[in-house]
Amino acid sequence: MTAKERAKLRSIAMTLQPTTHIGKNGVTEEVVVQLTEQLQAHELVKINVLKNCDYTAKEIAGEVALGAGAEVVQVLGNKITLYKVSTKEGVKHLLEI
C-alpha cells in the first residue's frame, strides 16, 4: 500500500465509528471471523481496544491483521483501522486504480 492510498483510507476512517470492540479476552477466533465478514462487506473497519484489555492496540493490530488477512492502515490511541480489498460482488471499492 502506498502512502497516498494509506492517506486516503485514513481520511475515510476519520468518519467511521468502531464496529468491533476487543476487551479482556483479547483476540479470539470469534473476533477474527467477525472482522473477516466486516472486511468483505465494507473493506475498511475500525476497531476499539477497551481499557480492560491486557494488551495495547499496537500489540493487537498485527495479530488481528494477520488473522483476517488485512493490512493495518493506522493505530491511533486505542483505535485500529484495517483494510482489505473485498471480493464480494456489489461492494464499492475504496481504492480504485
N, CA, C and O atoms as CSV, one atom per row, in Angstrom:
chain,resi,resn,atom,element,x,y,z
A,1,MET,N,N,0.848,-1.167,0.000
A,1,MET,CA,C,0.000,0.000,0.000
A,1,MET,C,C,0.903,1.243,0.000
A,1,MET,O,O,1.846,1.346,0.786
A,2,THR,N,N,0.595,2.164,-0.885
A,2,THR,CA,C,1.397,3.377,-0.973
A,2,THR,C,C,0.974,4.381,0.098
A,2,THR,O,O,-0.079,4.238,0.720
A,3,ALA,N,N,1.798,5.381,0.298
A,3,ALA,CA,C,1.493,6.412,1.290
A,3,ALA,C,C,0.246,7.200,0.899
A,3,ALA,O,O,-0.526,7.625,1.758
A,4,LYS,N,N,0.060,7.388,-0.397
A,4,LYS,CA,C,-1.109,8.121,-0.879
A,4,LYS,C,C,-2.396,7.330,-0.607
A,4,LYS,O,O,-3.406,7.897,-0.190
A,5,GLU,N,N,-2.344,6.022,-0.846
A,5,GLU,CA,C,-3.503,5.173,-0.573
A,5,GLU,C,C,-3.805,5.131,0.920
A,5,GLU,O,O,-4.963,5.199,1.332
A,6,ARG,N,N,-2.760,5.020,1.719
A,6,ARG,CA,C,-2.932,4.993,3.178
A,6,ARG,C,C,-3.553,6.303,3.673
A,6,ARG,O,O,-4.411,6.287,4.555
A,7,ALA,N,N,-3.125,7.431,3.110
A,7,ALA,CA,C,-3.675,8.733,3.496
A,7,ALA,C,C,-5.154,8.825,3.136
A,7,ALA,O,O,-5.951,9.360,3.907
A,8,LYS,N,N,-5.521,8.302,1.964
A,8,LYS,CA,C,-6.932,8.316,1.558
A,8,LYS,C,C,-7.768,7.467,2.514
A,8,LYS,O,O,-8.850,7.884,2.927
A,9,LEU,N,N,-7.278,6.286,2.863
A,9,LEU,CA,C,-8.010,5.407,3.773
A,9,LEU,C,C,-8.118,6.020,5.169
A,9,LEU,O,O,-9.152,5.888,5.825
A,10,ARG,N,N,-7.064,6.685,5.624
A,10,ARG,CA,C,-7.128,7.349,6.935
A,10,ARG,C,C,-8.169,8.447,6.939
A,10,ARG,O,O,-8.868,8.626,7.937
A,11,SER,N,N,-8.290,9.188,5.849
A,11,SER,CA,C,-9.290,10.265,5.791
A,11,SER,C,C,-10.701,9.690,5.789
A,11,SER,O,O,-11.600,10.272,6.395
A,12,ILE,N,N,-10.910,8.568,5.125
A,12,ILE,CA,C,-12.226,7.919,5.138
A,12,ILE,C,C,-12.529,7.385,6.530
A,12,ILE,O,O,-13.664,7.473,6.998
A,13,ALA,N,N,-11.527,6.835,7.187
A,13,ALA,CA,C,-11.709,6.228,8.508
A,13,ALA,C,C,-12.039,7.252,9.590
A,13,ALA,O,O,-12.589,6.891,10.631
A,14,MET,N,N,-11.716,8.504,9.363
A,14,MET,CA,C,-11.998,9.546,10.362
A,14,MET,C,C,-13.490,9.617,10.691
A,14,MET,O,O,-13.864,9.927,11.822
A,15,THR,N,N,-14.335,9.332,9.708
A,15,THR,CA,C,-15.779,9.453,9.916
A,15,THR,C,C,-16.421,8.157,10.404
A,15,THR,O,O,-17.596,8.150,10.769
A,16,LEU,N,N,-15.660,7.061,10.413
A,16,LEU,CA,C,-16.211,5.771,10.831
A,16,LEU,C,C,-16.270,5.642,12.348
A,16,LEU,O,O,-15.438,6.186,13.074
A,17,GLN,N,N,-17.273,4.911,12.799
A,17,GLN,CA,C,-17.367,4.531,14.209
A,17,GLN,C,C,-16.822,3.110,14.340
A,17,GLN,O,O,-16.961,2.313,13.412
A,18,PRO,N,N,-16.204,2.779,15.476
A,18,PRO,CA,C,-15.715,1.404,15.663
A,18,PRO,C,C,-16.870,0.398,15.609
A,18,PRO,O,O,-17.916,0.601,16.226
A,19,THR,N,N,-16.660,-0.686,14.862
A,19,THR,CA,C,-17.685,-1.712,14.736
A,19,THR,C,C,-17.365,-2.945,15.569
A,19,THR,O,O,-18.235,-3.785,15.801
A,20,THR,N,N,-16.128,-3.055,16.014
A,20,THR,CA,C,-15.705,-4.198,16.816
A,20,THR,C,C,-14.968,-3.686,18.043
A,20,THR,O,O,-14.196,-2.730,17.969
A,21,HIS,N,N,-15.219,-4.334,19.166
A,21,HIS,CA,C,-14.554,-3.963,20.415
A,21,HIS,C,C,-13.796,-5.179,20.937
A,21,HIS,O,O,-14.336,-6.284,20.982
A,22,ILE,N,N,-12.549,-4.968,21.328
A,22,ILE,CA,C,-11.737,-6.047,21.878
A,22,ILE,C,C,-11.510,-5.739,23.347
A,22,ILE,O,O,-10.976,-4.686,23.696
A,23,GLY,N,N,-11.919,-6.663,24.203
A,23,GLY,CA,C,-11.836,-6.460,25.643
A,23,GLY,C,C,-10.840,-7.382,26.305
A,23,GLY,O,O,-9.802,-7.714,25.733
A,24,LYS,N,N,-11.169,-7.798,27.534
A,24,LYS,CA,C,-10.219,-8.559,28.349
A,24,LYS,C,C,-9.904,-9.933,27.785
A,24,LYS,O,O,-8.868,-10.503,28.128
A,25,ASN,N,N,-10.760,-10.490,26.930
A,25,ASN,CA,C,-10.473,-11.788,26.322
A,25,ASN,C,C,-9.456,-11.693,25.194
A,25,ASN,O,O,-8.945,-12.716,24.740
A,26,GLY,N,N,-9.158,-10.495,24.741
A,26,GLY,CA,C,-8.183,-10.302,23.670
A,26,GLY,C,C,-8.735,-10.727,22.322
A,26,GLY,O,O,-9.940,-10.656,22.077
A,27,VAL,N,N,-7.845,-11.167,21.457
A,27,VAL,CA,C,-8.222,-11.566,20.105
A,27,VAL,C,C,-8.624,-13.037,20.130
A,27,VAL,O,O,-7.788,-13.917,20.335
A,28,THR,N,N,-9.902,-13.290,19.921
A,28,THR,CA,C,-10.413,-14.657,19.892
A,28,THR,C,C,-10.759,-15.035,18.458
A,28,THR,O,O,-10.762,-14.185,17.567
A,29,GLU,N,N,-11.046,-16.299,18.244
A,29,GLU,CA,C,-11.432,-16.781,16.916
A,29,GLU,C,C,-12.705,-16.091,16.433
A,29,GLU,O,O,-12.845,-15.800,15.245
A,30,GLU,N,N,-13.640,-15.830,17.364
A,30,GLU,CA,C,-14.888,-15.163,17.000
A,30,GLU,C,C,-14.641,-13.744,16.504
A,30,GLU,O,O,-15.295,-13.286,15.567
A,31,VAL,N,N,-13.700,-13.054,17.131
A,31,VAL,CA,C,-13.364,-11.685,16.717
A,31,VAL,C,C,-12.785,-11.699,15.306
A,31,VAL,O,O,-13.137,-10.854,14.482
A,32,VAL,N,N,-11.908,-12.643,15.027
A,32,VAL,CA,C,-11.288,-12.733,13.698
A,32,VAL,C,C,-12.344,-13.043,12.632
A,32,VAL,O,O,-12.317,-12.458,11.550
A,33,VAL,N,N,-13.260,-13.946,12.925
A,33,VAL,CA,C,-14.327,-14.287,11.976
A,33,VAL,C,C,-15.218,-13.072,11.727
A,33,VAL,O,O,-15.575,-12.781,10.585
A,34,GLN,N,N,-15.572,-12.371,12.791
A,34,GLN,CA,C,-16.411,-11.183,12.667
A,34,GLN,C,C,-15.714,-10.114,11.815
A,34,GLN,O,O,-16.346,-9.500,10.955
A,35,LEU,N,N,-14.432,-9.894,12.047
A,35,LEU,CA,C,-13.692,-8.889,11.281
A,35,LEU,C,C,-13.575,-9.283,9.812
A,35,LEU,O,O,-13.670,-8.428,8.931
A,36,THR,N,N,-13.372,-10.557,9.546
A,36,THR,CA,C,-13.279,-11.023,8.164
A,36,THR,C,C,-14.580,-10.751,7.418
A,36,THR,O,O,-14.559,-10.302,6.272
A,37,GLU,N,N,-15.712,-11.022,8.067
A,37,GLU,CA,C,-17.012,-10.758,7.448
A,37,GLU,C,C,-17.220,-9.260,7.221
A,37,GLU,O,O,-17.721,-8.856,6.172
A,38,GLN,N,N,-16.840,-8.446,8.189
A,38,GLN,CA,C,-16.997,-6.993,8.047
A,38,GLN,C,C,-16.108,-6.444,6.936
A,38,GLN,O,O,-16.521,-5.556,6.190
A,39,LEU,N,N,-14.893,-6.967,6.824
A,39,LEU,CA,C,-13.992,-6.506,5.771
A,39,LEU,C,C,-14.515,-6.881,4.389
A,39,LEU,O,O,-14.336,-6.118,3.439
A,40,GLN,N,N,-15.154,-8.036,4.258
A,40,GLN,CA,C,-15.742,-8.420,2.979
A,40,GLN,C,C,-16.900,-7.489,2.609
A,40,GLN,O,O,-17.118,-7.206,1.431
A,41,ALA,N,N,-17.630,-7.021,3.600
A,41,ALA,CA,C,-18.784,-6.169,3.346
A,41,ALA,C,C,-18.412,-4.699,3.149
A,41,ALA,O,O,-19.068,-3.997,2.379
A,42,HIS,N,N,-17.372,-4.225,3.833
A,42,HIS,CA,C,-17.085,-2.785,3.841
A,42,HIS,C,C,-15.674,-2.392,3.422
A,42,HIS,O,O,-15.445,-1.221,3.118
A,43,GLU,N,N,-14.732,-3.305,3.393
A,43,GLU,CA,C,-13.324,-3.092,3.060
A,43,GLU,C,C,-12.535,-2.332,4.122
A,43,GLU,O,O,-11.333,-2.562,4.253
A,44,LEU,N,N,-13.150,-1.449,4.872
A,44,LEU,CA,C,-12.451,-0.655,5.879
A,44,LEU,C,C,-13.179,-0.798,7.208
A,44,LEU,O,O,-14.384,-0.560,7.289
A,45,VAL,N,N,-12.449,-1.187,8.248
A,45,VAL,CA,C,-13.055,-1.465,9.548
A,45,VAL,C,C,-12.244,-0.770,10.631
A,45,VAL,O,O,-11.014,-0.752,10.595
A,46,LYS,N,N,-12.960,-0.196,11.599
A,46,LYS,CA,C,-12.322,0.438,12.744
A,46,LYS,C,C,-12.616,-0.396,13.986
A,46,LYS,O,O,-13.754,-0.803,14.220
A,47,ILE,N,N,-11.571,-0.647,14.781
A,47,ILE,CA,C,-11.669,-1.486,15.973
A,47,ILE,C,C,-11.312,-0.648,17.189
A,47,ILE,O,O,-10.390,0.166,17.146
A,48,ASN,N,N,-12.053,-0.854,18.282
A,48,ASN,CA,C,-11.776,-0.173,19.539
A,48,ASN,C,C,-11.216,-1.201,20.529
A,48,ASN,O,O,-11.830,-2.242,20.762
A,49,VAL,N,N,-10.056,-0.906,21.105
A,49,VAL,CA,C,-9.471,-1.760,22.137
A,49,VAL,C,C,-9.853,-1.146,23.486
A,49,VAL,O,O,-9.464,-0.022,23.805
A,50,LEU,N,N,-10.620,-1.903,24.267
A,50,LEU,CA,C,-11.118,-1.392,25.538
A,50,LEU,C,C,-10.006,-1.296,26.582
A,50,LEU,O,O,-8.970,-1.949,26.462
A,51,LYS,N,N,-10.233,-0.486,27.592
A,51,LYS,CA,C,-9.218,-0.257,28.624
A,51,LYS,C,C,-8.958,-1.484,29.495
A,51,LYS,O,O,-7.892,-1.594,30.101
A,52,ASN,N,N,-9.926,-2.415,29.564
A,52,ASN,CA,C,-9.721,-3.596,30.401
A,52,ASN,C,C,-8.945,-4.692,29.673
A,52,ASN,O,O,-8.745,-5.772,30.228
A,53,CYS,N,N,-8.507,-4.436,28.446
A,53,CYS,CA,C,-7.713,-5.397,27.683
A,53,CYS,C,C,-6.287,-5.399,28.223
A,53,CYS,O,O,-5.747,-4.351,28.577
A,54,ASP,N,N,-5.678,-6.591,28.281
A,54,ASP,CA,C,-4.321,-6.729,28.805
A,54,ASP,C,C,-3.253,-6.276,27.818
A,54,ASP,O,O,-2.095,-6.110,28.201
A,55,TYR,N,N,-3.620,-6.075,26.560
A,55,TYR,CA,C,-2.657,-5.710,25.516
A,55,TYR,C,C,-2.973,-4.326,24.966
A,55,TYR,O,O,-4.102,-3.845,25.071
A,56,THR,N,N,-1.966,-3.695,24.382
A,56,THR,CA,C,-2.172,-2.392,23.764
A,56,THR,C,C,-2.684,-2.579,22.340
A,56,THR,O,O,-2.618,-3.675,21.784
A,57,ALA,N,N,-3.186,-1.511,21.767
A,57,ALA,CA,C,-3.703,-1.562,20.403
A,57,ALA,C,C,-2.588,-1.920,19.414
A,57,ALA,O,O,-2.836,-2.642,18.449
A,58,LYS,N,N,-1.380,-1.432,19.636
A,58,LYS,CA,C,-0.258,-1.748,18.744
A,58,LYS,C,C,0.076,-3.232,18.778
A,58,LYS,O,O,0.420,-3.816,17.751
A,59,GLU,N,N,-0.023,-3.841,19.949
A,59,GLU,CA,C,0.255,-5.277,20.066
A,59,GLU,C,C,-0.822,-6.103,19.375
A,59,GLU,O,O,-0.524,-7.133,18.772
A,60,ILE,N,N,-2.044,-5.666,19.458
A,60,ILE,CA,C,-3.166,-6.410,18.892
A,60,ILE,C,C,-3.272,-6.229,17.375
A,60,ILE,O,O,-3.721,-7.141,16.680
A,61,ALA,N,N,-2.872,-5.079,16.859
A,61,ALA,CA,C,-3.063,-4.750,15.439
A,61,ALA,C,C,-2.462,-5.792,14.502
A,61,ALA,O,O,-3.126,-6.239,13.566
A,62,GLY,N,N,-1.237,-6.176,14.741
A,62,GLY,CA,C,-0.588,-7.161,13.874
A,62,GLY,C,C,-1.264,-8.511,13.914
A,62,GLY,O,O,-1.430,-9.163,12.883
A,63,GLU,N,N,-1.654,-8.932,15.105
A,63,GLU,CA,C,-2.299,-10.231,15.275
A,63,GLU,C,C,-3.654,-10.274,14.568
A,63,GLU,O,O,-3.978,-11.254,13.898
A,64,VAL,N,N,-4.438,-9.214,14.719
A,64,VAL,CA,C,-5.754,-9.143,14.094
A,64,VAL,C,C,-5.617,-9.078,12.573
A,64,VAL,O,O,-6.353,-9.751,11.852
A,65,ALA,N,N,-4.681,-8.273,12.090
A,65,ALA,CA,C,-4.492,-8.136,10.645
A,65,ALA,C,C,-4.054,-9.459,10.023
A,65,ALA,O,O,-4.524,-9.826,8.946
A,66,LEU,N,N,-3.168,-10.165,10.688
A,66,LEU,CA,C,-2.717,-11.452,10.186
A,66,LEU,C,C,-3.858,-12.465,10.146
A,66,LEU,O,O,-4.013,-13.192,9.165
A,67,GLY,N,N,-4.649,-12.510,11.203
A,67,GLY,CA,C,-5.771,-13.447,11.265
A,67,GLY,C,C,-6.835,-13.167,10.224
A,67,GLY,O,O,-7.426,-14.098,9.676
A,68,ALA,N,N,-7.089,-11.894,9.944
A,68,ALA,CA,C,-8.140,-11.522,8.988
A,68,ALA,C,C,-7.596,-11.368,7.568
A,68,ALA,O,O,-8.369,-11.186,6.627
A,69,GLY,N,N,-6.285,-11.440,7.406
A,69,GLY,CA,C,-5.697,-11.270,6.083
A,69,GLY,C,C,-5.791,-9.850,5.581
A,69,GLY,O,O,-5.940,-9.621,4.381
A,70,ALA,N,N,-5.707,-8.886,6.491
A,70,ALA,CA,C,-5.877,-7.476,6.143
A,70,ALA,C,C,-4.577,-6.703,6.379
A,70,ALA,O,O,-3.590,-7.250,6.870
A,71,GLU,N,N,-4.603,-5.433,6.021
A,71,GLU,CA,C,-3.480,-4.533,6.258
A,71,GLU,C,C,-3.865,-3.513,7.311
A,71,GLU,O,O,-5.000,-3.038,7.342
A,72,VAL,N,N,-2.919,-3.179,8.173
A,72,VAL,CA,C,-3.153,-2.148,9.172
A,72,VAL,C,C,-2.964,-0.792,8.496
A,72,VAL,O,O,-1.899,-0.498,7.953
A,73,VAL,N,N,-4.009,0.024,8.538
A,73,VAL,CA,C,-3.933,1.371,7.971
A,73,VAL,C,C,-3.309,2.307,9.001
A,73,VAL,O,O,-2.391,3.068,8.694
A,74,GLN,N,N,-3.829,2.236,10.241
A,74,GLN,CA,C,-3.256,3.053,11.303
A,74,GLN,C,C,-3.676,2.538,12.660
A,74,GLN,O,O,-4.706,1.882,12.813
A,75,VAL,N,N,-2.846,2.853,13.644
A,75,VAL,CA,C,-3.177,2.616,15.046
A,75,VAL,C,C,-3.055,3.974,15.713
A,75,VAL,O,O,-1.976,4.567,15.744
A,76,LEU,N,N,-4.161,4.460,16.243
A,76,LEU,CA,C,-4.184,5.780,16.845
A,76,LEU,C,C,-4.835,5.669,18.215
A,76,LEU,O,O,-6.047,5.476,18.313
A,77,GLY,N,N,-4.047,5.790,19.265
A,77,GLY,CA,C,-4.569,5.633,20.617
A,77,GLY,C,C,-5.009,4.204,20.832
A,77,GLY,O,O,-4.202,3.280,20.730
A,78,ASN,N,N,-6.284,4.014,21.131
A,78,ASN,CA,C,-6.808,2.661,21.318
A,78,ASN,C,C,-7.686,2.228,20.139
A,78,ASN,O,O,-8.504,1.319,20.282
A,79,LYS,N,N,-7.525,2.863,18.987
A,79,LYS,CA,C,-8.286,2.545,17.783
A,79,LYS,C,C,-7.354,1.947,16.720
A,79,LYS,O,O,-6.233,2.414,16.521
A,80,ILE,N,N,-7.846,0.905,16.049
A,80,ILE,CA,C,-7.115,0.257,14.965
A,80,ILE,C,C,-7.980,0.343,13.716
A,80,ILE,O,O,-9.188,0.114,13.779
A,81,THR,N,N,-7.373,0.670,12.589
A,81,THR,CA,C,-8.093,0.700,11.320
A,81,THR,C,C,-7.460,-0.330,10.397
A,81,THR,O,O,-6.247,-0.322,10.184
A,82,LEU,N,N,-8.298,-1.231,9.843
A,82,LEU,CA,C,-7.837,-2.288,8.943
A,82,LEU,C,C,-8.467,-2.117,7.572
A,82,LEU,O,O,-9.572,-1.590,7.443
A,83,TYR,N,N,-7.743,-2.573,6.539
A,83,TYR,CA,C,-8.237,-2.523,5.165
A,83,TYR,C,C,-7.955,-3.839,4.462
A,83,TYR,O,O,-6.887,-4.428,4.623
A,84,LYS,N,N,-8.922,-4.289,3.683
A,84,LYS,CA,C,-8.746,-5.474,2.842
A,84,LYS,C,C,-9.663,-5.326,1.638
A,84,LYS,O,O,-10.836,-4.982,1.788
A,85,VAL,N,N,-9.139,-5.581,0.453
A,85,VAL,CA,C,-9.944,-5.496,-0.760
A,85,VAL,C,C,-10.995,-6.599,-0.726
A,85,VAL,O,O,-10.676,-7.765,-0.494
A,86,SER,N,N,-12.232,-6.227,-0.957
A,86,SER,CA,C,-13.338,-7.175,-0.912
A,86,SER,C,C,-13.494,-7.897,-2.245
A,86,SER,O,O,-13.335,-7.302,-3.311
A,87,THR,N,N,-13.807,-9.181,-2.169
A,87,THR,CA,C,-14.074,-9.962,-3.377
A,87,THR,C,C,-15.573,-10.148,-3.577
A,87,THR,O,O,-16.001,-10.785,-4.540
A,88,LYS,N,N,-16.359,-9.599,-2.678
A,88,LYS,CA,C,-17.808,-9.725,-2.719
A,88,LYS,C,C,-18.374,-8.809,-3.810
A,88,LYS,O,O,-17.931,-7.672,-3.970
A,89,GLU,N,N,-19.353,-9.316,-4.552
A,89,GLU,CA,C,-19.971,-8.515,-5.608
A,89,GLU,C,C,-20.852,-7.421,-5.006
A,89,GLU,O,O,-21.492,-7.624,-3.974
A,90,GLY,N,N,-20.876,-6.273,-5.657
A,90,GLY,CA,C,-21.725,-5.177,-5.223
A,90,GLY,C,C,-21.077,-4.254,-4.202
A,90,GLY,O,O,-21.697,-3.277,-3.783
A,91,VAL,N,N,-19.847,-4.537,-3.793
A,91,VAL,CA,C,-19.149,-3.685,-2.836
A,91,VAL,C,C,-18.360,-2.639,-3.603
A,91,VAL,O,O,-17.587,-2.969,-4.502
A,92,LYS,N,N,-18.556,-1.380,-3.247
A,92,LYS,CA,C,-17.812,-0.287,-3.896
A,92,LYS,C,C,-16.391,-0.289,-3.335
A,92,LYS,O,O,-16.191,-0.192,-2.124
A,93,HIS,N,N,-15.416,-0.399,-4.220
A,93,HIS,CA,C,-14.018,-0.452,-3.799
A,93,HIS,C,C,-13.543,0.950,-3.432
A,93,HIS,O,O,-13.785,1.912,-4.162
A,94,LEU,N,N,-12.868,1.049,-2.298
A,94,LEU,CA,C,-12.414,2.346,-1.804
A,94,LEU,C,C,-11.203,2.860,-2.558
A,94,LEU,O,O,-11.050,4.066,-2.750
A,95,LEU,N,N,-10.345,1.952,-2.983
A,95,LEU,CA,C,-9.148,2.357,-3.725
A,95,LEU,C,C,-9.279,1.903,-5.179
A,95,LEU,O,O,-8.853,0.806,-5.538
A,96,GLU,N,N,-9.864,2.751,-5.998
A,96,GLU,CA,C,-9.997,2.454,-7.420
A,96,GLU,C,C,-8.690,2.811,-8.105
A,96,GLU,O,O,-8.152,3.904,-7.928
A,97,ILE,N,N,-8.202,1.883,-8.874
A,97,ILE,CA,C,-6.905,2.128,-9.572
A,97,ILE,C,C,-7.167,2.568,-10.981
A,97,ILE,O,O,-6.226,2.824,-11.733
